[in-house]
């Protein structure tokens, strides 16, 4: 910045000539008050270069004015908020280390009431602080979202600023919040809000030359599984704003005059009972050689504990079959039983917790001696949703499949006849 300072002199009370080195000093600062009182931001004790601070006064030449022209200065403005930046102030004074010419001393007095100082302030123009235009973001859940449970999500964020945005360096500068909303603009009640998802390093991201800033790998726990499933909150929102207590403090405003940037998207509900894994053990009833036997299973189903309760009739279907592959991808026609659960077993309710059990489930009798031999190497169970459950419900299986399968290798103790 460049400015001029003119000091009025009373010729009748001033020597004919004043000269020397380092005679004067002009201090400058930013103030909230018109008289320069109070907190002094960007204060500098003396802005005069040696040439100006050694400028003399000759009464015949200068009449009643001492002028300091073309003062070039830098206003750093690295502290305070826009409400503090109201006035630019200067104070004229005698230097602390003056060296008068001709070994003569001089004193400087201020006319007027006692306590009056040579301070003058001028209003500053519009203060913009940090002015954000817009932002973009992407989000992925790191674990399966579940209604009522906060699970880790990961965000990436890019923010754009106006050209007149100030530089900013410090700690705890930024805030990125997440919440559910009833409206696409993010107004109204905020559901499951996470006020700050940035860590200390991310929130200290430096802003220079109004260039966009980015935040990568923001990881925080959020109740994403509830958004969209609670009908009052169908939108997932991300908010970018000034942090609660930044160091230094600063003014943040959006290009539209708001105090934060908000972006919301519709969130699809995905809140069914989530099946994680199927396990089982079995016993085969003792029969005479060549007779059909019954296989009795104890079945354990691992379930995400944040799953909703499921109570009703015809909820489950449990198929039994043999396979020559461990993943059960190749199913043999014989034996194949599409449902080994009784009506009562198929209506077993899920009412919280991480386990659903079926105990003593009996297969239809079949010839078990060839189990483990040839293409009957693996015995498999496949759990799926019942054909006509009442009431209907949503179920989520691993890898977006419609069932969960578990196969166990059987020992070949009989003879398998190919036909």
C-alpha positions in Angstrom: 0.0 0.0 0.0 1.1 3.6 -0.6 0.0 6.7 1.3 1.0 10.3 2.3 1.1 11.9 5.7 0.9 15.7 6.2 1.6 17.2 9.6 0.5 20.8 10.4 3.1 22.9 12.0 2.6 26.1 14.1 5.3 28.4 12.5 5.1 30.9 15.4 6.2 28.3 17.9 8.6 26.4 15.6 12.3 26.9 15.0 13.4 28.3 11.7 15.1 25.1 10.8 15.2 21.5 12.1 17.6 19.0 10.6 19.4 15.8 11.5 19.1 12.1 11.3 16.3 9.8 12.4 14.1 12.7 13.5 10.6 11.3 13.1 8.6 8.2 13.3 5.2 7.3 11.9 3.5 4.3 13.4 0.6 2.5 11.7 -2.1 -0.1 12.7 -5.6 -1.3 12.0 -8.3 -0.4 14.5 -11.9 -1.1 15.2 -12.4 2.5 16.5 -12.4 5.8 14.7 -9.9 7.4 17.1 -7.5 4.4 16.9 -8.0 3.3 20.4 -8.3 -0.3 21.6 -6.6 -3.3 20.0 -4.0 -2.5 17.4 -3.8 -5.0 14.6 -0.9 -5.2 12.2 0.9 -2.6 14.3 4.3 -1.3 13.1 6.3 1.1 15.2 7.9 3.1 12.4 7.1 2.8 8.7 9.5 5.5 7.6 12.6 4.7 5.6 15.8 6.5 6.7 15.4 9.1 4.0 11.9 10.1 5.2 12.6 9.8 8.9 15.6 12.2 8.5 13.5 14.8 6.5 14.1 18.3 7.9 11.9 21.3 8.3 12.7 24.8 6.9 10.2 27.4 7.9 10.8 29.6 4.8 10.4 26.6 2.5 7.8 24.4 4.2 5.5 27.1 5.6 3.2 25.3 8.0 3.3 21.7 6.7 5.7 18.8 7.1 4.9 16.3 4.4 5.9 12.6 4.1 5.0 11.5 0.6 4.9 8.1 -1.1 5.2 6.0 2.0 5.2 2.4 0.7 4.2 -0.2 3.2 3.0 -3.8 3.4 -0.2 -4.6 5.4 0.0 -8.2 6.4 -3.4 -8.5 8.2 -2.7 -12.0 9.6 -4.9 -11.5 12.7 -8.4 -10.4 13.5 -11.7 -10.7 11.8 -13.4 -8.3 9.4 -15.3 -6.5 12.2 -11.9 -5.4 13.5 -10.8 -4.0 10.2 -12.6 -0.7 10.3 -9.9 2.0 10.2 -6.4 2.5 9.1 -4.5 4.7 11.6 -1.2 6.5 11.8 0.5 8.4 14.6 3.2 11.0 14.1 5.9 11.4 16.8 9.4 12.3 17.5 11.9 9.5 17.0 13.2 7.7 20.0 16.8 7.9 18.7 17.0 11.2 16.9 20.4 12.8 16.0 19.9 16.6 15.6 22.2 18.6 13.4 24.7 21.0 14.9 24.6 19.2 18.2 21.4 21.0 19.0 18.5 19.4 20.8 14.9 20.0 20.1 11.6 19.1 21.6 8.2 18.4 19.9 5.0 19.5 21.5 1.4 18.9 20.5 -1.1 21.8 20.6 -4.5 21.4 22.2 -5.8 19.6 25.2 -3.6 17.6 27.4 -3.4 14.0 26.3 -4.0 14.8 22.6 -1.8 12.8 20.3 -1.1 13.1 16.6 -3.3 10.2 15.5 -5.4 10.2 12.4 -7.6 7.3 11.1 -9.3 6.8 7.8 -12.1 4.2 7.0 -11.0 1.0 5.3 -12.9 -0.4 2.3 -14.8 -3.7 2.3 -13.1 -6.5 4.2 -13.6 -9.9 2.5 -11.5 -12.3 4.7 -11.9 -15.8 3.4 -14.6 -15.9 0.7 -15.6 -19.4 -0.6 -17.3 -20.0 -3.9 -18.3 -23.7 -3.8 -17.0 -27.2 -3.1 -17.2 -30.7 -4.4 -17.0 -33.9 -2.4 -17.1 -37.7 -2.7 -17.9 -40.2 0.0 -17.6 -44.0 0.4 -18.6 -46.1 3.4 -15.7 -48.1 4.8 -18.1 -50.6 6.4 -21.6 -51.6 5.6 -24.0 -48.8 6.6 -26.5 -49.9 9.3 -29.5 -48.1 10.7 -28.8 -46.8 14.2 -25.1 -47.4 14.1 -22.2 -45.1 13.4 -19.8 -46.7 10.9 -16.6 -45.2 9.3 -17.0 -43.3 6.1 -14.3 -41.7 4.0 -14.6 -38.3 2.3 -12.5 -36.3 -0.2 -13.2 -32.6 -0.5 -12.2 -29.7 -2.9 -13.0 -26.0 -2.1 -12.8 -23.0 -4.4 -12.3 -19.4 -3.3 -12.8 -15.9 -4.7 -9.8 -14.0 -6.0 -9.9 -11.5 -3.2 -9.6 -14.2 -0.5 -6.8 -13.5 2.0 -4.0 -15.9 2.7 -4.4 -18.0 5.8 -2.0 -20.1 7.9 -2.6 -21.4 11.4 -4.2 -24.2 13.4 -7.8 -25.4 13.7 -8.8 -23.3 10.7 -11.5 -25.4 8.9 -14.5 -27.6 9.7 -16.2 -30.3 7.7 -19.5 -31.5 9.1 -21.8 -34.4 8.2 -25.5 -34.8 8.9 -28.9 -36.0 7.7 -31.5 -33.4 6.6 -35.2 -33.2 5.6 -34.4 -30.8 2.8 -32.1 -30.8 -0.2 -30.6 -27.4 0.9 -29.7 -28.8 4.3 -31.9 -26.4 6.3 -33.9 -27.4 9.4 -33.1 -30.1 12.0 -29.8 -31.9 11.6 -29.9 -35.6 12.3 -26.9 -37.5 13.7 -24.7 -34.5 13.0 -20.9 -34.8 13.2 -19.7 -31.2 13.6 -16.0 -31.8 12.8 -14.6 -34.7 10.8 -11.2 -33.2 10.1 -8.2 -34.2 12.2 -5.7 -31.6 13.5 -3.4 -31.8 10.4 -6.3 -31.5 8.0 -8.0 -28.6 9.8 -4.7 -26.7 9.5 -4.6 -26.8 5.7 -3.0 -23.6 4.4 -4.7 -21.2 2.1 -2.4 -19.3 -0.3 -3.1 -17.0 -3.3 -6.8 -17.9 -3.3 -5.9 -21.3 -4.8 -8.4 -24.2 -4.2 -7.6 -26.4 -1.2 -8.3 -30.1 -1.0 -8.8 -32.6 1.9 -8.2 -36.3 1.2 -8.9 -39.4 3.2 -11.2 -37.7 5.8 -12.3 -40.7 7.9 -15.0 -40.4 10.6 -17.8 -42.4 12.1 -21.3 -41.5 10.8 -24.8 -43.0 11.0 -25.1 -43.2 7.2 -27.4 -46.3 7.4 -30.2 -44.2 9.0 -30.2 -41.5 6.4 -32.9 -42.3 3.8 -34.3 -45.1 6.0 -35.8 -42.6 8.5 -38.4 -41.0 6.3 -37.9 -37.5 7.9 -34.3 -37.4 6.8 -33.8 -38.5 3.2 -30.8 -36.3 2.4 -27.1 -36.7 3.3 -25.4 -33.4 3.7 -21.7 -32.2 3.9 -20.9 -28.7 5.3 -17.6 -26.7 4.9 -17.1 -23.8 7.3 -14.8 -21.9 9.6 -13.7 -24.0 12.6 -15.1 -23.2 16.0 -12.0 -21.6 17.5 -9.3 -21.0 14.7 -5.9 -19.7 15.4 -5.7 -17.0 14.2 -9.3 -15.9 14.1 -10.6 -14.8 10.7 -13.8 -13.9 8.8 -15.3 -16.6 6.7 -18.1 -15.9 4.2 -19.4 -17.6 1.1 -19.9 -15.9 -2.2 -23.7 -15.9 -1.5 -23.2 -14.2 1.9 -23.6 -17.4 4.1 -21.4 -18.6 6.9 -20.9 -22.1 5.4 -21.1 -24.1 2.2 -23.6 -27.0 2.3 -24.2 -29.7 -0.3 -26.8 -32.5 0.0 -27.7 -35.6 -2.0 -30.6 -38.1 -1.6 -29.5 -41.2 0.3 -31.0 -44.6 -0.6 -32.2 -46.7 2.3 -30.3 -50.0 2.7 -31.4 -51.1 6.2 -32.4 -54.7 5.9 -31.2 -57.5 8.2 -27.6 -58.0 7.2 -26.4 -61.7 7.1 -22.6 -61.8 7.5 -21.7 -65.5 7.6 -23.2 -69.0 7.8 -21.7 -71.9 9.8 -23.0 -75.4 10.8 -22.1 -78.7 12.3 -23.9 -82.0 11.6 -24.6 -85.5 12.8 -25.8 -88.5 10.6 -28.2 -90.9 12.2 -27.0 -94.5 12.4 -28.8 -96.9 10.0 -28.1 -100.2 8.4 -25.8 -100.2 5.4 -27.6 -99.2 2.3 -30.5 -97.5 4.1 -31.3 -93.9 3.9 -30.2 -91.7 6.8 -31.1 -88.3 8.2 -28.6 -85.5 8.6 -29.1 -83.3 11.7 -27.7 -79.8 11.6 -27.0 -77.1 14.1 -26.9 -73.9 12.2 -25.3 -70.6 13.2 -26.0 -67.4 11.2 -23.8 -64.4 12.0 -25.8 -61.1 11.7 -24.8 -57.5 11.9 -26.0 -56.5 15.4 -27.4 -53.2 14.0 -29.9 -55.0 11.9 -33.6 -54.4 12.5 -35.7 -57.1 14.1 -37.5 -59.6 11.9 -40.6 -61.3 13.2 -43.1 -63.2 11.2 -43.8 -66.5 9.3 -42.0 -68.2 6.5 -38.9 -65.9 7.0 -36.1 -68.3 6.0 -35.2 -71.0 3.5 -32.4 -73.4 4.1 -31.3 -75.6 1.2 -29.1 -78.7 1.4 -27.1 -80.0 -1.5 -23.7 -81.6 -2.4 -21.0 -80.0 -4.6 -17.7 -80.8 -6.1 -16.5 -77.3 -5.3 -15.8 -75.8 -1.9 -17.8 -72.6 -2.7 -20.9 -74.6 -3.7 -21.0 -73.0 -7.1 -21.7 -76.4 -8.8 -24.7 -78.0 -7.3 -25.5 -81.7 -7.8 -29.1 -82.6 -8.5 -28.9 -85.6 -6.2 -29.3 -85.1 -3.3 -30.8 -81.6 -3.4 -33.4 -80.4 -0.9 -34.5 -76.9 -1.4 -36.0 -76.5 2.1 -35.0 -78.5 5.2 -36.6 -76.2 7.7 -40.0 -77.0 9.2 -42.6 -74.2 9.1 -41.9 -73.5 12.7 -38.1 -73.3 12.1 -38.6 -71.2 9.0 -40.4 -68.6 11.2 -37.6 -68.3 13.7 -37.5 -64.6 14.6 -34.4 -62.3 14.8 -34.7 -59.9 17.8 -31.3 -58.3 18.1 -27.8 -59.6 18.8 -25.2 -61.0 16.4 -26.4 -64.6 16.0 -29.4 -66.4 14.7 -29.5 -70.2 15.5 -31.3 -73.2 14.1 -30.8 -76.3 16.3 -31.6 -79.9 15.5 -32.6 -79.2 11.9 -33.3 -82.5 10.2 -32.9 -83.3 6.5 -35.2 -85.6 4.6 -33.7 -89.1 4.7 -31.4 -89.9 1.8 -28.6 -92.3 1.0 -25.6 -90.7 2.8 -22.9 -93.4 2.2 -21.5 -91.7 -1.0 -21.0 -88.4 0.7 -17.4 -87.2 0.2 -16.9 -89.4 -2.8 -16.4 -88.1 -6.4 -18.6 -85.1 -7.2 -20.2 -85.4 -3.7 -17.0 -84.2 -2.1 -18.7 -81.2 -0.2 -21.9 -81.1 1.8 -23.4 -77.6 1.6 -26.1 -75.5 3.2 -27.5 -72.3 1.6 -29.6 -69.8 3.6 -31.9 -67.4 1.8 -35.0 -65.3 2.4 -38.2 -67.4 2.4 -40.2 -67.5 -0.8 -43.3 -65.8 0.8 -42.4 -64.3 4.1 -45.1 -62.6 6.1 -44.5 -59.7 6.5 -42.1 -59.1 3.7 -38.7 -57.7 4.8 -35.3 -56.7 3.4 -32.3 -58.9 3.8 -28.7 -58.2 2.8 -26.3 -61.0 2.0 -22.5 -60.7 1.5 -21.3 -59.7 -2.0 -24.8 -58.5 -3.0 -25.9 -62.2 -3.5 -29.3 -63.6 -2.7 -28.0 -66.2 -0.3 -25.1 -67.2 1.9 -23.5 -70.6 1.4 -21.2 -72.7 3.6 -19.7 -76.1 2.5 -17.7 -78.6 4.4 -15.6 -81.4 2.9 -16.9 -84.9 3.8 -14.7 -88.0 4.1 -15.3 -90.6 1.5 -16.1 -93.8 3.4 -18.5 -95.5 1.0 -18.7 -96.2 -2.7 -20.2 -93.8 -5.2 -21.8 -95.5 -8.3 -21.9 -93.4 -11.4 -25.0 -94.0 -13.6 
